[in-house]
Amino acid sequence: MIVKSQKKGAGIMEVIVGLAIVMLGVFVLLRTYNYYLKFGLLHKYDVQAALLAEEGIEAVKLLRDSGWTNKISTLNSGIVYRLAFVNSSWTSTTTVKYIDGVFDRTFVLSDVYRDSNDDVANSGTLDPGTRKLIVFVAYRSGLSTTTKSISAYITNLFAN
């Protein structure tokens, strides 16, 4: 004897509930991806500026490595300089040059003084073999300009 179930349409309800769960999952994934893209596009310039600032530190270190006497000690303290990549090497310049038409990377060197304990201090004895380096990267962000900076000390490591 065959017994018929009294639950008609139960299979359709299971399909509808299953589709609703799948659609909810797809919606959540698309919404998450949308936030990811929005966040990525908003902070694209921040990431590029940070990388350009780090590259600026490394470029000045390469200048130092190729000749402290000719390329670092000749630069005046407090003057704004820029970096240019000419003939496969870095050089310092005062000429404005935008990177990708967006970013303005500058750097400033300042003198370093040491106290009686040979620690870096605001005043004391001038250390001619050490300079403080600050790299700035500025770019337009909406109606304002955003500037990122990074600093380091460089020394006459190779006595050149």
JONORHU-V510795 format. One record per residue. N is the residue number from 1. RES is the residue in one letter. PHI is phi in whole degrees, 0 to 359 (NA if undefined). BURIAL is 1 if it has 9 or more other C-alpha atoms within 8 Angstrom, else 0. D_CENTER is the distance of its C-alpha to the mean C-alpha in Angstrom with 2 decimals. Layout:
n->N res->RES phi->PHI burial->BURIAL d_center->D_CENTER
n->N res->RES phi->PHI burial->BURIAL d_center->D_CENTER
This chain:
n->1 res->M phi->NA burial->0 d_center->77.01
n->2 res->I phi->262 burial->0 d_center->73.68
n->3 res->V phi->256 burial->0 d_center->72.05
n->4 res->K phi->270 burial->0 d_center->69.91
n->5 res->S phi->283 burial->0 d_center->66.91
n->6 res->Q phi->275 burial->0 d_center->67.08
n->7 res->K phi->267 burial->0 d_center->63.27
n->8 res->K phi->271 burial->0 d_center->62.86
n->9 res->G phi->85 burial->0 d_center->59.35
n->10 res->A phi->294 burial->0 d_center->57.60
n->11 res->G phi->295 burial->0 d_center->55.91
n->12 res->I phi->293 burial->0 d_center->54.54
n->13 res->M phi->296 burial->0 d_center->53.13
n->14 res->E phi->296 burial->0 d_center->51.34
n->15 res->V phi->295 burial->0 d_center->49.82
n->16 res->I phi->295 burial->0 d_center->48.71
n->17 res->V phi->296 burial->0 d_center->47.15
n->18 res->G phi->298 burial->0 d_center->45.41
n->19 res->L phi->296 burial->0 d_center->44.03
n->20 res->A phi->297 burial->0 d_center->42.84
n->21 res->I phi->294 burial->0 d_center->40.93
n->22 res->V phi->297 burial->0 d_center->39.35
n->23 res->M phi->296 burial->0 d_center->38.46
n->24 res->L phi->297 burial->0 d_center->36.89
n->25 res->G phi->298 burial->0 d_center->34.74
n->26 res->V phi->297 burial->0 d_center->33.68
n->27 res->F phi->299 burial->0 d_center->32.94
n->28 res->V phi->297 burial->0 d_center->30.75
n->29 res->L phi->298 burial->0 d_center->28.80
n->30 res->L phi->295 burial->0 d_center->28.36
n->31 res->R phi->295 burial->0 d_center->27.31
n->32 res->T phi->296 burial->0 d_center->24.69
n->33 res->Y phi->297 burial->0 d_center->23.34
n->34 res->N phi->298 burial->0 d_center->23.37
n->35 res->Y phi->296 burial->0 d_center->21.26
n->36 res->Y phi->300 burial->0 d_center->18.79
n->37 res->L phi->296 burial->0 d_center->18.57
n->38 res->K phi->299 burial->0 d_center->18.46
n->39 res->F phi->296 burial->0 d_center->15.59
n->40 res->G phi->298 burial->0 d_center->13.61
n->41 res->L phi->288 burial->0 d_center->14.45
n->42 res->L phi->292 burial->0 d_center->13.77
n->43 res->H phi->252 burial->0 d_center->10.15
n->44 res->K phi->300 burial->0 d_center->9.44
n->45 res->Y phi->291 burial->0 d_center->8.12
n->46 res->D phi->298 burial->0 d_center->5.91
n->47 res->V phi->294 burial->0 d_center->4.29
n->48 res->Q phi->298 burial->0 d_center->4.93
n->49 res->A phi->296 burial->1 d_center->4.13
n->50 res->A phi->297 burial->1 d_center->1.14
n->51 res->L phi->292 burial->0 d_center->3.50
n->52 res->L phi->293 burial->1 d_center->5.86
n->53 res->A phi->295 burial->1 d_center->6.04
n->54 res->E phi->297 burial->1 d_center->6.77
n->55 res->E phi->297 burial->0 d_center->8.95
n->56 res->G phi->298 burial->1 d_center->10.51
n->57 res->I phi->300 burial->1 d_center->11.63
n->58 res->E phi->295 burial->0 d_center->13.08
n->59 res->A phi->294 burial->1 d_center->14.72
n->60 res->V phi->292 burial->1 d_center->16.42
n->61 res->K phi->296 burial->1 d_center->17.57
n->62 res->L phi->293 burial->1 d_center->19.09
n->63 res->L phi->300 burial->1 d_center->20.81
n->64 res->R phi->301 burial->1 d_center->22.12
n->65 res->D phi->296 burial->1 d_center->23.37
n->66 res->S phi->274 burial->0 d_center->25.20
n->67 res->G phi->155 burial->1 d_center->26.99
n->68 res->W phi->301 burial->1 d_center->26.43
n->69 res->T phi->297 burial->0 d_center->29.60
n->70 res->N phi->272 burial->0 d_center->28.95
n->71 res->K phi->244 burial->1 d_center->25.21
n->72 res->I phi->246 burial->1 d_center->24.04
n->73 res->S phi->293 burial->0 d_center->27.19
n->74 res->T phi->279 burial->0 d_center->28.13
n->75 res->L phi->278 burial->0 d_center->25.11
n->76 res->N phi->283 burial->0 d_center->26.21
n->77 res->S phi->292 burial->0 d_center->24.70
n->78 res->G phi->82 burial->0 d_center->23.17
n->79 res->I phi->270 burial->0 d_center->22.93
n->80 res->V phi->277 burial->0 d_center->19.86
n->81 res->Y phi->241 burial->1 d_center->19.12
n->82 res->R phi->235 burial->1 d_center->17.00
n->83 res->L phi->252 burial->1 d_center->16.42
n->84 res->A phi->228 burial->1 d_center->18.44
n->85 res->F phi->259 burial->0 d_center->19.04
n->86 res->V phi->235 burial->0 d_center->22.84
n->87 res->N phi->50 burial->0 d_center->25.32
n->88 res->S phi->66 burial->0 d_center->23.02
n->89 res->S phi->211 burial->0 d_center->21.77
n->90 res->W phi->276 burial->1 d_center->19.44
n->91 res->T phi->217 burial->1 d_center->21.16
n->92 res->S phi->265 burial->1 d_center->20.60
n->93 res->T phi->209 burial->0 d_center->21.87
n->94 res->T phi->255 burial->0 d_center->22.41
n->95 res->T phi->284 burial->0 d_center->22.53
n->96 res->V phi->289 burial->0 d_center->20.13
n->97 res->K phi->217 burial->0 d_center->18.34
n->98 res->Y phi->276 burial->1 d_center->15.96
n->99 res->I phi->268 burial->0 d_center->13.56
n->100 res->D phi->57 burial->0 d_center->14.70
n->101 res->G phi->70 burial->0 d_center->16.69
n->102 res->V phi->235 burial->0 d_center->13.93
n->103 res->F phi->262 burial->1 d_center->11.42
n->104 res->D phi->246 burial->1 d_center->13.05
n->105 res->R phi->260 burial->1 d_center->11.56
n->106 res->T phi->231 burial->1 d_center->14.02
n->107 res->F phi->216 burial->1 d_center->14.92
n->108 res->V phi->229 burial->1 d_center->17.85
n->109 res->L phi->255 burial->1 d_center->20.01
n->110 res->S phi->224 burial->1 d_center->22.50
n->111 res->D phi->291 burial->1 d_center->25.55
n->112 res->V phi->242 burial->1 d_center->25.86
n->113 res->Y phi->246 burial->1 d_center->29.11
n->114 res->R phi->237 burial->1 d_center->30.75
n->115 res->D phi->272 burial->1 d_center->33.43
n->116 res->S phi->294 burial->0 d_center->36.63
n->117 res->N phi->268 burial->0 d_center->34.95
n->118 res->D phi->68 burial->0 d_center->32.48
n->119 res->D phi->269 burial->0 d_center->29.60
n->120 res->V phi->295 burial->0 d_center->26.97
n->121 res->A phi->218 burial->1 d_center->28.50
n->122 res->N phi->289 burial->0 d_center->28.47
n->123 res->S phi->216 burial->0 d_center->31.73
n->124 res->G phi->136 burial->1 d_center->33.95
n->125 res->T phi->269 burial->0 d_center->34.20
n->126 res->L phi->296 burial->0 d_center->31.76
n->127 res->D phi->258 burial->1 d_center->30.00
n->128 res->P phi->289 burial->0 d_center->29.95
n->129 res->G phi->261 burial->0 d_center->28.14
n->130 res->T phi->222 burial->1 d_center->24.97
n->131 res->R phi->226 burial->1 d_center->22.47
n->132 res->K phi->270 burial->1 d_center->19.67
n->133 res->L phi->242 burial->1 d_center->16.50
n->134 res->I phi->235 burial->1 d_center->14.00
n->135 res->V phi->252 burial->1 d_center->11.26
n->136 res->F phi->245 burial->1 d_center->10.57
n->137 res->V phi->232 burial->1 d_center->8.77
n->138 res->A phi->244 burial->1 d_center->11.07
n->139 res->Y phi->206 burial->1 d_center->11.94
n->140 res->R phi->283 burial->1 d_center->14.91
n->141 res->S phi->226 burial->0 d_center->14.83
n->142 res->G phi->70 burial->0 d_center->18.45
n->143 res->L phi->264 burial->0 d_center->20.68
n->144 res->S phi->236 burial->0 d_center->18.31
n->145 res->T phi->252 burial->1 d_center->15.47
n->146 res->T phi->256 burial->0 d_center->12.21
n->147 res->T phi->235 burial->0 d_center->10.73
n->148 res->K phi->250 burial->1 d_center->7.80
n->149 res->S phi->220 burial->1 d_center->9.04
n->150 res->I phi->214 burial->1 d_center->9.35
n->151 res->S phi->230 burial->1 d_center->12.87
n->152 res->A phi->200 burial->0 d_center->15.09
n->153 res->Y phi->254 burial->0 d_center->18.71
n->154 res->I phi->241 burial->1 d_center->19.99
n->155 res->T phi->234 burial->0 d_center->23.63
n->156 res->N phi->283 burial->1 d_center->26.26
n->157 res->L phi->299 burial->0 d_center->26.05
n->158 res->F phi->258 burial->0 d_center->28.39
n->159 res->A phi->49 burial->0 d_center->30.68
n->160 res->N phi->240 burial->1 d_center->30.47
